[in-house]
């Protein structure tokens, strides 16, 4: 048996006969929102907190400029992912 085929072979102690494909996929997708940043943007915003803070500030400024209030909605939250 070749080394490659040994890697692909399922071990006897693994039993997925009662497994459900995608059981937690929807739950995982609900809490996931991946955004790819360009390298120049990553240099300014190195983590999710800095990106979220900047976006919340932009949302607040936009609302103030439109006269629709500065806080509220999703922009008021402070959680980061």
N, C-alpha and C positions, 0 to 999 in steps of 0.2 A: 504494500500500500504506500503510495507516495505521500510526501509531507503535506502537499496541497490538499489531497483528498482527506487526510486526517483532520485538517482544520475545518473542513466543511461538514464532516460527519457529526451528527447529533449524539451526544453522550447518552448512555442508557438511563442515567438518573434524571435527565430532563424530560418531563412529561407535560406536553402542551395539548394533550388530547381534549382537555376540557377548557382550553383557553378561548378567549373571544377576541378576534382581531379588531383593533381600534377602540377597545373598551373605554380608554381614557383620552382618546384623541380630541374629542370635542371639549372636554374640560381643560385640556392643555391649551387648545387654540383660543379659548376665551380669554386667558390671561397673557397671551403672547401678541406682541405687536413689534415686529422687528423692522427697523429702518436702517438702511445702510448710509453712512455719512461719507462724503468725499474727504480725502486726506486733509485738505486745507481747512475744512470745517472741524474735523477731528482734533486738529491742533488747538483750536479755540475752545471746543467743547469736549473735554476728554472723557466725560462720563454722563450717565443718564440724568443725574441731578442737574448738572449745568445746562444740559439741553432743555430739560423741562422748565427750569427757572427762566431761561431766556424766552421760551415759547409763551409761558404764562405772562411775562412782562409785555411781550408783543401783543398778546390777546387783550390785555388790559389797556394798552395804549390805543389799540384799534377801536375798542369799545368807547374809550373816552373821546376819541376823535370823532366818532359817529354820534356821540351823545347818548349811548345806550347803557351807560354805567360801566364801572371799572372792575367789578367783582361779580362772582356768582358762577353757577354752572361748573363745568369741569375745570375751568381755569382757577377756581378758588382752592382746589385740592392741593396737597403738598406731598402726596405719595410719589415715590419713584419706583421704577421697575428695574 
